[in-house]
Amino acid sequence: MGAERLNFLNDYLFLKYMGEEGDEEQLISFLSAVLKKTGKEKIRSVQILENRLMSAEIIGDKSSVLDLRAIMDNGSKVNIEVQLRDAGNMDRRSLFYWSREYISGISAGGDYAKIPNVITINILGTNFIEIDEIHASFHIREDIYGDYRLTDALEMHFIDMVNFRHLKQKDIVNNALHRWLAFFDKNTDDETIKKIIEMDTAIKKAHDKIMYVAQDREALHAYHMREMAIYDYNSGMNASKERGREEGKKEGREESKKEIAVNLKQAGFSAKEIAGFIGKTVEDVNKILEEQGLS
C-alpha cells in the first residue's frame, strides 16, 4: 500500500466501497459492529439506497454532504455520514438528517405506528461529544428516570476518530468496531492493515473494492476533487480563525497539490491533465514529478 495510501474516510471513497450495490457484506459488518452497543439483533440483510447523482459539482462542493442511506432487514432506516471537518452543530445536523429519513417513512394519512425507526451514524474527524469515548449513542430518555426510553424511533451514534487514535489498547482481534476504525484511520501502519484484512473477510472485501476504484481514472479524479474540497473548507475555516497563519496554510496547500500530482501521475494521468486539475502550469507539474523521480 505504501505511505501514499488513499484516505479511506474520504466520503466519496467511503460511498464507493460501502454504499453501492454489491457492498452489502461490508456494510452489514460495519453496522453490526456499531449497533452491537445498543443491543440490536443480528443483521441478516440490508438494502442500500442509491439515490444521489455523483456529479462533478456535488463532489467538488465543499458544503455538499455525501451520506450513505440503507434499510435493514427489520425495516429500520440507517443514515451514515462521514464528517472529518469541523462543520459545527453536529447535534442539530444529525437531527436534521434523522428527521429527513423519518418524515419520508410515512405518506399523507398513513399509520404513525408503521413509520420505520431511523438510526444515524456519524463518523467524526474532530472531537464533538465531550466524553472520553470513541463511540457514543443516544436515545430519547426521561430526564429523571434515565432508564426509561420514550421510543426506539430515534437512535444516534457518534464515532470519534480522534479518541480512537488516542486509544492505547486497540483490540483488533476481538472487537469488530476497533478493526473497522483501524482500517479507516489513515495513520494505521501498513502491517496492521494487512493483519486486519487477513482476519476479517468483510474488511478484505472493502479493501479489494478500494483497490479496484483506485485503478479507475475517473473515480480517482473524483476522489482527489473531494480531498481538495475538504482541504479548501478546512483552510477557509482556519483562515477565518487565525489570519496570522496564512503563509503556513499556503505551504500546506502546496504540499497537498504535490501529493495529488504524484498520485495522479502514478494513475496514468498526463502532466497536462494534472496541471489543469491542480491549477499549475505543465512546467510546474513536470518539476514536481522530476523532484519525485517520476519524470
Secondary structure, DSSP 8 states (H G I E B T S, - for coil): --TT---TT-HHHHHHHHSSTT-HHHHHHHHHHHHGGGT------EEEE------HHHHH-TT----EEEEETTS-EEEEEEE-S--S-HHHHHHHHHHHHHHTT--TT--GGGS--EEEEEEESS--SSSS-SEEEEEEE-SSSTT-EEEEEEEEEEEEHHHHHH-S---TTT-HHHHHHHHH-TTS-HHHHHHHHHH-HHHHHHHHHHHHHHT-HHHHHHHHHHHHHHHHHHHHHHHHH-GGGHHHHHHHHHHHHHHHHHHHHHTT--HHHHHHHHT--HHHHHHHHHHTT--
